[in-house]
Amino acid sequence: RFVLGKFSIFHKPAADGRALLSIASLNKPGTFDVQAIDLQRYSGLNLFTVLTGPMPGPDAVDELLACAQVLAQRLRGALQDGRGESLSPARTAIMRNAAAAAPT
């Protein structure tokens, strides 16, 4: 479950309270106004995690991808990478490998 928090973006808290995942709007400035959220139109969402965080990097990437897939289905959207290209299995593997190589 995501909650609106620091920086006026949504965060999925880990068991220890730290942000496991975060969601920002692709519309500048990236924040959400909960009073007008149902009236807003968003060009996209940016899901991200900070490494090192409350769980190992590869697990955080898996959690991020699982949440992204659920959001894409619910919002009838498409998953894209940071370059705006369709998120492919090859790109997903690169993300997991980079997370595994991140310092702990």
N, C-alpha and C positions, 0 to 999 in steps of 0.2 A: 504494500500500500504506500503510495506516494503522498507526501504532505507538503504544503507550501511552507517554505522556510527562508533561510538566509539568502539574501540577494533577490528575493521575490521570485524564486524558481522552485520547482518541485524536487523533493529529495525522498529517496527510499532509505529509511534508516536501518542500519544493521542492529544486531542485538545490543551492542554497546552504545548505541545512540549516534555514532558517526554516520555520515552519509555514505551509503554503499553505492548508490546510483543517483544521478541528478538529471533533470530535464529542463532545458532552456528553450525558449522560442527562437525560431530563426528570424522572426521579425525583430528589428531593432527596437528597444535595447536588449531584448532577450528575456525580459521579465514577463510575469503574468499579473494581471489585475483581476483578482477573483470577483470583484464587484461587477465586472463587465465581461467575464470570460465567455459566457454563453453568447454574447453579441459580437465577439471578436472573430476574425478570420485569420488563420495562421498559415503561412506558406510552408511550414515544416517545424519539426521538433529536433532538437539535438540531445541525444542521450549520451551521457558520458560517466566515467568513473575515474577516480584518482588512484594512481598506483604510487606507493603502496598504501593500501587501505585496510579495512577491517577483515578482508579475506584475501587469500592468495590471488595473484593476478589472473591466472587462467580461469579460476572459478568466478572471479568478478566479471570477466569477459563473457563467460557462459551465462551468467545471470543477466548481464546487459542484453545479450542477444535474445534470451528468452523473453524478457520484458519488451524488447523492441518488436518481436514477432507478435506478441499479444496486442500491443498498441496498434501496430500496422493493420491487423485484422479488424480490431474494433473501430478504427478510424477510416478504414478502407484506403489505407496508404501503402506506400512501397518503401522497402528498406534500401537505403543508399549509403555508400561509404562517404568519407570526408571529401572526396572529389566529385560527389554527385552521381556516381555510377552505381548501378545495381549491385547490391551486396552479394558477392559470389562466395562459394565455398573456399576458393583460393584466398580471397581477401580475408575471410573469417579466420582461416588458418594462420595468416600473417599476423592478425591481431592477437590470436592466442599465443603465438610464438614470441611476439614482442612483449606481451604481458609476462610470460614465463622468464624472459631475460631481464625484466626490470629489477633494479636493486631492491632488496628487502630491508 
